Amino acid sequence: MSSLDTTNNDAPQDPQLVDNPLYVRRKERAEADKPPSRGSPLGAVAASRRPGTNSRKELADSILAEDGDLVAGRFGTVWYKPVTVCGIDLKLEPLQPSIGTVVHGMDLATDLDNPEVVTFVRQLWLQRRVIAFRGQEHLTRQQMVQFVERFGIVGMPFGEKDHVPNSPYDLNQQVRDNDIPNLLVLPSDATVPNIASGWHADATWQKKPPMASVLICREAPPVGGDTCFCDCYSMWEGLSKATKERVANLKAVHIGSVGHQMDGKTPVSVHPVPRTHPETGQTSLYVQQGFVKKFADEHNIPQDEQRALLREMKSQEGRPEFTCRVKWEPGTIAMWDNRCVLHSGSGDYWPHRRFMERLTILDADESRRVPYYRPT
Ligand SMILES: [Fe+2]
């Protein structure tokens, strides 16, 4: 599948999208030759690449012409750690000092049959927060489920079953795989672009947010569309001592968006500001601009102080030193730890196509699913 195949823009990436109101609205915008809204990074980046272009078609054609002769290649030095695990030779490529490793040399369809390999991968994942694997395009959706089952319980698209969003205002929920209801399909094309940009951990508005999430890329833009990850242990360490003390016993309110509503009801949960990781014992900052707008009412914190504290905590998000980014190729899989990692899609790739599939993982140990803080 060519990533530049935008010729058939009238057809949605999946027929299930045809009648969705959000899809229809965005498609009407495309048919009216209006560029994507600049309120979305997808529109803002495209506008910055071709300032003054008001025709959507002209904008798309011009960007595609610039990107059309990109070719895939590899050059430059990559530092990696060679290791052999149960006879499998691996190359571990660190993406940034504290976060992110690409594991080269593993076939996720077969190599995890050995429990010792699973233990190795889990330890690496806990240490590196997010790990990625290249060249896994042969994995079927069912094999993705089997991969996830090595590390926990396969969750619903947003984790636990208590709250399963059914909002029409989230394009990511409109494509269903009847055999795998747990799967979230994330389509985006030139006609109806779609991206989850903005720092967040998945579904923290649930009482028991999913332990981990796994994405596989089925179709990637030739440039852009990376997913960025931010290390929440470093975010906690980066706060001033005074702020750490002030927020140590506070709880924050996590509110879902309209796209997370179930039967019109917006999900809300209250979680501690610092979070103890139930496996590593480390403390992460469990506050993010995506879903946290205030502290719990029981604290009676004046509005001015709330704003100042939230601003200070959110200034930790996305600091270059705390982040890594995964550039997607078809067959790249990334698994991250929602207990200590934020992520944000990079909404910069319009009018290219991007097609991803996501599964969530629940902790097999149910007693560890509710976030808690135990000072060390
Ligand atoms: Fe997400």
Boltz pocket constraint, residues with backbone or C-beta under 6 A from the ligand:
constraints:
  - pocket:
      binder: B
      contacts: [[A, 196], [A, 200], [A, 201], [A, 202], [A, 343]]
      max_distance: 6.0
